[in-house]
Amino acid sequence: MEEIIEETLRPILELMHISFDKISVDTEEDQEHHYNINIQTDEARHLIGYHGGTLHAIQHLLKVLLSKKAEHMFSVTLDVDNYRKKQADNVIQIAEEKVDLVRNDRAPRRLPPMSPYFRRLVHLHLTQPEFEDVATASEGEGNYRAVVIKTTA
């Protein structure tokens, strides 16, 4: 599947006139059919686009094209120069800072509105044993939906 992913993505980038150094495809240890794809390029801003919109669109296109070639269900996460990984690390850091505030004064804290992907990331991260004293919930509608962190005690 890794070869199929690269063979499918390469022409998309070439048609966009994006030069790239490398396409890396890795699988998640705990998710057999999830593929993390990272493109190394000097033209990252063109691939990422405004608030990651272009990156999301390319990921969607790639998944549609791959679904016609794949023999099993799968998911992909497309990244450029680890842009999404850096964003995810930043979101987790902000969530952990809010957890400290919640633990100190027991008042619920609302994270900034974020995409479903990042909300899910926060919910999953805060289910780890070291966060058993806090709970999360998503509140709000549409673009204003955000994670709220509260204490369970």
C-alpha positions, 0 to 999 in steps of 0.5 A: 500500500505504501508504494501505491500511495506514493505512486498516486501522490507523486503525479498530483504534486507534479500536476500542481508544479510542486517540487518535493524532496521526499514522500514518506509513508508510515503506518500507525503501530496500533492502527494497521490500516492507517497511513501517515504521509509526509511530504518534504518540500521547500514549497510547504506554504503552497501545499498547506494553504490558508489554515491547511485548506489546500492540504486537507483538499489534497488529502481528500483527493488522495483518499478518493483515488486510493479507495479505487486501488485499495483492497481494504478499508484504510485512512490517511493523514497527509502532512507537509514538513510535519506541519500537522504534527507541530499543530497537534503537539501545540494543541496537546500542550495547550490542553495540558496547560488548561488541565493544570488550571482546572486542577488548581481552581476546579473551574472548567476551562474552554479550549479555542474552537478547533476542527473535529480532528484536533478535538478528537486528539484532545479527547483521546489524549486526556483519557490517559491514566494521568488525566483520570481526574478530568473529563472533556466534552465538546460544546458549541456549534459548527466553527465554534465547537470547542473542548471543555475540560472539567474536573471529575472530583 
